[in-house]
Amino acid sequence: MKEKISIIGVGLLGGSLALALKKHGDLSLVGWNHRASSRKKAARLLPVAPSLEKAVEDAGVVVLCSHSSSMGPTLRQLVPWIQADTLIMDVSSVKGGVVEAVRGIPGIQNHFVPCHPMAGKEKSGPHYADADLYRGKVVFITPLPKNPHPLVRKAAGFWKKVGALPVVTDAKAHDKGVALTSHLPHLLAAALMHLYGQTRGKSPIFHQAVGPGFRDFTRIAAGHPAMWRDIVEINAGDIKSFLSQYRRQLAQLERNLGKGKSRYWMSFFEKARDLREKLQ
Protein backbone atom coordinates (compact mmCIF):
# COMPACT_ATOMS: atom_id res chain seq x y z
CA MET A 1 0.00 0.00 0.00
CA LYS A 2 1.35 3.43 -0.93
CA GLU A 3 2.14 5.80 1.92
CA LYS A 4 -0.09 8.87 1.91
CA ILE A 5 1.70 12.23 1.97
CA SER A 6 -0.46 15.25 2.74
CA ILE A 7 0.72 18.73 1.76
CA ILE A 8 -1.16 21.55 3.49
CA GLY A 9 -0.61 24.85 1.70
CA VAL A 10 0.23 24.09 -1.92
CA GLY A 11 2.10 27.23 -2.95
CA LEU A 12 5.68 27.51 -4.18
CA LEU A 13 7.17 25.30 -1.46
CA GLY A 14 4.29 22.86 -1.20
CA GLY A 15 3.90 22.65 -4.97
CA SER A 16 7.62 22.05 -5.47
CA LEU A 17 7.50 19.33 -2.85
CA ALA A 18 4.60 17.69 -4.68
CA LEU A 19 6.49 17.72 -7.99
CA ALA A 20 9.62 16.26 -6.34
CA LEU A 21 7.65 13.50 -4.59
CA LYS A 22 5.79 12.58 -7.78
CA LYS A 23 9.01 10.98 -8.97
CA HIS A 24 8.55 8.29 -6.31
CA GLY A 25 5.95 5.74 -7.35
CA ASP A 26 5.53 4.37 -3.82
CA LEU A 27 3.72 7.47 -2.53
CA SER A 28 0.14 8.74 -2.68
CA LEU A 29 -0.04 12.54 -2.68
CA VAL A 30 -2.90 14.77 -1.63
CA GLY A 31 -3.04 18.52 -1.06
CA TRP A 32 -5.21 21.08 0.68
CA ASN A 33 -5.43 24.88 0.62
CA HIS A 34 -7.75 26.91 2.80
CA ARG A 35 -8.95 29.17 -0.03
CA ALA A 36 -11.09 27.68 -2.80
CA SER A 37 -9.23 29.67 -5.47
CA SER A 38 -5.91 28.29 -4.20
CA ARG A 39 -7.27 24.73 -4.19
CA LYS A 40 -8.17 25.13 -7.86
CA LYS A 41 -4.58 26.13 -8.69
CA ALA A 42 -3.16 23.33 -6.53
CA ALA A 43 -5.27 20.75 -8.37
CA ARG A 44 -3.02 21.23 -11.41
CA LEU A 45 -0.16 19.67 -9.45
CA LEU A 46 -1.75 16.96 -7.30
CA PRO A 47 -5.13 15.63 -6.13
CA VAL A 48 -6.83 18.02 -3.69
CA ALA A 49 -8.90 16.73 -0.78
CA PRO A 50 -12.44 18.06 -0.16
CA SER A 51 -11.51 19.14 3.39
CA LEU A 52 -8.56 19.46 5.76
CA GLU A 53 -9.80 16.45 7.70
CA LYS A 54 -9.91 14.27 4.57
CA ALA A 55 -6.48 15.56 3.56
CA VAL A 56 -4.75 14.37 6.74
CA GLU A 57 -6.66 11.25 7.72
CA ASP A 58 -4.65 8.06 7.14
CA ALA A 59 -1.61 10.14 6.14
CA GLY A 60 1.82 8.82 7.08
CA VAL A 61 3.36 12.26 6.61
CA VAL A 62 1.77 15.72 6.79
CA VAL A 63 3.79 18.74 5.65
CA LEU A 64 2.51 22.18 6.65
CA CYS A 65 3.60 24.73 4.05
CA SER A 66 1.63 27.72 5.32
CA HIS A 67 2.85 30.83 7.16
CA SER A 68 4.66 30.64 10.50
CA SER A 69 1.83 32.34 12.38
CA SER A 70 -0.63 29.63 11.36
CA MET A 71 1.33 26.65 12.70
CA GLY A 72 -0.20 26.54 16.18
CA PRO A 73 -3.85 26.85 15.13
CA THR A 74 -3.44 24.41 12.23
CA LEU A 75 -1.76 21.76 14.38
CA ARG A 76 -4.44 22.03 17.06
CA GLN A 77 -7.06 21.59 14.37
CA LEU A 78 -5.61 18.54 12.66
CA VAL A 79 -4.10 16.51 15.54
CA PRO A 80 -7.42 14.77 16.38
CA TRP A 81 -7.63 13.40 12.82
CA ILE A 82 -4.17 11.89 12.39
CA GLN A 83 -2.89 8.36 12.95
CA ALA A 84 -0.85 7.34 15.98
CA ASP A 85 2.38 7.18 13.90
CA THR A 86 1.85 10.21 11.62
CA LEU A 87 4.86 12.48 11.13
CA ILE A 88 4.03 16.19 10.83
CA MET A 89 6.56 18.77 9.62
CA ASP A 90 6.49 22.42 8.63
CA VAL A 91 8.68 24.55 6.36
CA SER A 92 8.46 27.93 8.09
CA SER A 93 11.48 30.23 8.36
CA VAL A 94 11.39 30.87 12.13
CA LYS A 95 11.50 27.90 14.48
CA GLY A 96 11.52 29.40 17.97
CA GLY A 97 8.08 30.92 17.47
CA VAL A 98 6.73 27.65 16.09
CA VAL A 99 8.11 25.65 19.02
CA GLU A 100 6.47 28.09 21.41
CA ALA A 101 3.17 28.03 19.48
CA VAL A 102 2.81 24.25 19.73
CA ARG A 103 3.68 24.08 23.41
CA GLY A 104 0.76 22.60 25.30
CA ILE A 105 -0.77 20.63 22.43
CA PRO A 106 -1.20 17.15 23.99
CA GLY A 107 1.12 14.53 22.51
CA ILE A 108 2.49 16.88 19.85
CA GLN A 109 6.07 15.72 20.46
CA ASN A 110 5.07 12.28 19.11
CA HIS A 111 4.13 13.75 15.74
CA PHE A 112 5.56 17.19 14.99
CA VAL A 113 9.18 17.81 13.97
CA PRO A 114 9.85 21.47 13.01
CA CYS A 115 11.80 21.88 9.75
CA HIS A 116 13.01 24.67 7.48
CA PRO A 117 14.33 24.08 3.96
CA MET A 118 16.77 26.75 2.80
CA ALA A 119 15.07 26.86 -0.57
CA GLY A 120 12.71 29.23 -2.30
CA LYS A 121 12.22 31.96 -4.84
CA GLU A 122 11.12 35.57 -4.73
CA LYS A 123 7.97 34.48 -6.58
CA SER A 124 5.10 32.75 -4.81
CA GLY A 125 2.30 30.42 -5.86
CA PRO A 126 2.06 26.87 -7.24
CA HIS A 127 2.63 28.00 -10.85
CA TYR A 128 6.26 28.72 -9.89
CA ALA A 129 6.73 25.22 -8.43
CA ASP A 130 10.00 23.49 -9.32
CA ALA A 131 10.64 19.75 -8.91
CA ASP A 132 14.34 20.47 -8.21
CA LEU A 133 13.80 23.29 -5.71
CA TYR A 134 15.05 21.23 -2.76
CA ARG A 135 17.83 19.34 -4.52
CA GLY A 136 21.18 20.03 -2.86
CA LYS A 137 19.61 22.49 -0.38
CA VAL A 138 20.07 22.34 3.38
CA VAL A 139 16.95 21.54 5.38
CA PHE A 140 17.23 22.43 9.06
CA ILE A 141 15.52 20.04 11.45
CA THR A 142 14.96 21.56 14.90
CA PRO A 143 13.43 18.80 17.05
CA LEU A 144 11.12 19.44 19.96
CA PRO A 145 12.73 18.54 23.31
CA LYS A 146 10.88 15.22 23.60
CA ASN A 147 10.71 14.16 19.95
CA PRO A 148 11.44 10.40 19.71
CA HIS A 149 14.68 9.74 17.82
CA PRO A 150 12.98 7.46 15.24
CA LEU A 151 10.59 10.32 14.39
CA VAL A 152 13.50 12.71 13.78
CA ARG A 153 15.22 10.08 11.62
CA LYS A 154 12.02 9.67 9.61
CA ALA A 155 11.95 13.45 9.04
CA ALA A 156 15.56 13.40 7.82
CA GLY A 157 14.80 10.46 5.51
CA PHE A 158 11.84 12.30 4.02
CA TRP A 159 13.94 15.29 3.00
CA LYS A 160 16.66 13.07 1.57
CA LYS A 161 13.98 11.60 -0.69
CA VAL A 162 13.66 14.96 -2.49
CA GLY A 163 17.43 15.47 -2.72
CA ALA A 164 17.80 17.81 0.26
CA LEU A 165 20.56 17.81 2.89
CA PRO A 166 19.08 17.51 6.41
CA VAL A 167 20.94 19.26 9.25
CA VAL A 168 19.76 18.81 12.85
CA THR A 169 20.16 21.82 15.15
CA ASP A 170 18.21 23.63 17.86
CA ALA A 171 15.61 26.29 17.18
CA LYS A 172 17.54 29.16 18.80
CA ALA A 173 20.71 28.53 16.79
CA HIS A 174 18.64 28.23 13.61
CA ASP A 175 16.81 31.50 14.16
CA LYS A 176 20.04 33.36 14.88
CA GLY A 177 21.67 31.97 11.72
CA VAL A 178 18.85 32.82 9.34
CA ALA A 179 18.41 36.26 10.92
CA LEU A 180 21.81 37.18 9.45
CA THR A 181 21.76 35.24 6.18
CA SER A 182 18.09 35.49 5.18
CA HIS A 183 15.96 37.86 7.21
CA LEU A 184 18.35 40.83 7.40
CA PRO A 185 19.12 40.74 3.64
CA HIS A 186 15.42 40.79 2.85
CA LEU A 187 14.86 43.75 5.15
CA LEU A 188 17.75 45.66 3.56
CA ALA A 189 16.59 44.90 0.02
CA ALA A 190 13.08 46.10 0.86
CA ALA A 191 14.45 49.27 2.49
CA LEU A 192 16.52 50.03 -0.62
CA MET A 193 13.41 49.62 -2.78
CA HIS A 194 11.62 52.12 -0.54
CA LEU A 195 14.48 54.58 -0.98
CA TYR A 196 14.32 54.05 -4.74
CA GLY A 197 10.57 54.61 -4.69
CA GLN A 198 10.98 57.87 -2.80
CA THR A 199 13.69 59.12 -5.19
CA ARG A 200 12.81 57.91 -8.68
CA GLY A 201 10.22 60.65 -9.30
CA LYS A 202 12.81 63.41 -8.86
CA SER A 203 14.65 62.60 -12.08
CA PRO A 204 14.44 60.01 -14.89
CA ILE A 205 18.10 59.22 -14.29
CA PHE A 206 17.25 57.07 -11.27
CA HIS A 207 15.16 54.70 -13.39
CA GLN A 208 17.63 54.78 -16.27
CA ALA A 209 20.50 53.95 -13.93
CA VAL A 210 18.93 50.69 -12.70
CA GLY A 211 21.39 47.97 -13.71
CA PRO A 212 22.15 44.33 -12.89
CA GLY A 213 23.68 45.15 -9.52
CA PHE A 214 20.57 46.93 -8.28
CA ARG A 215 18.33 44.20 -9.66
CA ASP A 216 20.42 41.45 -8.04
CA PHE A 217 20.54 43.23 -4.69
CA THR A 218 16.79 43.90 -4.57
CA ARG A 219 15.47 40.70 -6.20
CA ILE A 220 14.38 39.21 -2.88
CA ALA A 221 12.27 42.30 -2.09
CA ALA A 222 9.66 40.76 -4.41
CA GLY A 223 8.95 38.07 -1.78
CA HIS A 224 5.49 37.39 -0.34
CA PRO A 225 4.61 40.34 1.99
CA ALA A 226 2.46 38.32 4.43
CA MET A 227 5.16 35.70 4.89
CA TRP A 228 7.84 38.32 5.53
CA ARG A 229 5.57 40.26 7.89
CA ASP A 230 5.32 37.10 10.02
CA ILE A 231 9.07 36.47 9.87
CA VAL A 232 10.18 39.93 11.00
CA GLU A 233 7.63 39.98 13.81
CA ILE A 234 8.44 36.51 15.14
CA ASN A 235 12.23 36.77 14.80
CA ALA A 236 12.48 40.46 15.69
CA GLY A 237 15.06 40.03 18.47
CA ASP A 238 17.74 38.30 16.39
CA ILE A 239 17.10 40.56 13.39
CA LYS A 240 17.46 43.69 15.54
CA SER A 241 20.77 42.43 16.89
CA PHE A 242 22.29 42.00 13.43
CA LEU A 243 20.64 45.17 12.13
CA SER A 244 22.38 47.08 14.92
CA GLN A 245 25.75 45.56 13.97
CA TYR A 246 25.12 46.36 10.32
CA ARG A 247 24.25 49.94 11.20
CA ARG A 248 27.62 50.30 12.97
CA GLN A 249 29.37 49.02 9.83
CA LEU A 250 27.47 51.54 7.70
CA ALA A 251 28.48 54.34 10.08
CA GLN A 252 32.13 53.32 9.71
CA LEU A 253 31.82 53.36 5.92
CA GLU A 254 30.23 56.78 6.06
CA ARG A 255 33.07 58.13 8.20
CA ASN A 256 35.66 56.91 5.67
CA LEU A 257 33.98 58.25 2.55
CA GLY A 258 35.72 61.15 0.83
CA LYS A 259 38.78 61.09 3.11
CA GLY A 260 41.41 59.74 0.75
CA LYS A 261 41.35 56.34 2.47
CA SER A 262 42.52 54.41 -0.58
CA ARG A 263 44.22 51.68 1.46
CA TYR A 264 41.14 51.25 3.67
CA TRP A 265 38.81 50.85 0.70
CA MET A 266 41.13 48.44 -1.11
CA SER A 267 41.27 46.22 1.96
CA PHE A 268 37.51 46.53 2.50
CA PHE A 269 36.59 45.41 -1.02
CA GLU A 270 39.28 42.70 -1.19
CA LYS A 271 38.06 41.10 2.03
CA ALA A 272 34.44 41.25 0.87
CA ARG A 273 35.38 39.70 -2.47
CA ASP A 274 37.38 36.91 -0.81
CA LEU A 275 34.55 36.07 1.59
CA ARG A 276 32.01 36.05 -1.22
CA GLU A 277 34.15 33.78 -3.40
CA LYS A 278 34.40 31.26 -0.56
CA LEU A 279 30.62 30.90 -0.31
CA GLN A 280 29.40 27.57 -1.59
Beta strands, then each sheet from edge to edge (+ up, - down):
strand 1: 3-8
strand 2: 27-32
strand 3: 61-64
strand 4: 87-90
strand 5: 112-113
strand 6: 115-117
strand 7: 138-141
strand 8: 165-168
sheet 1: 2+ 1+ 3+ 4+ 5+
sheet 2: 6+ 7- 8-
end
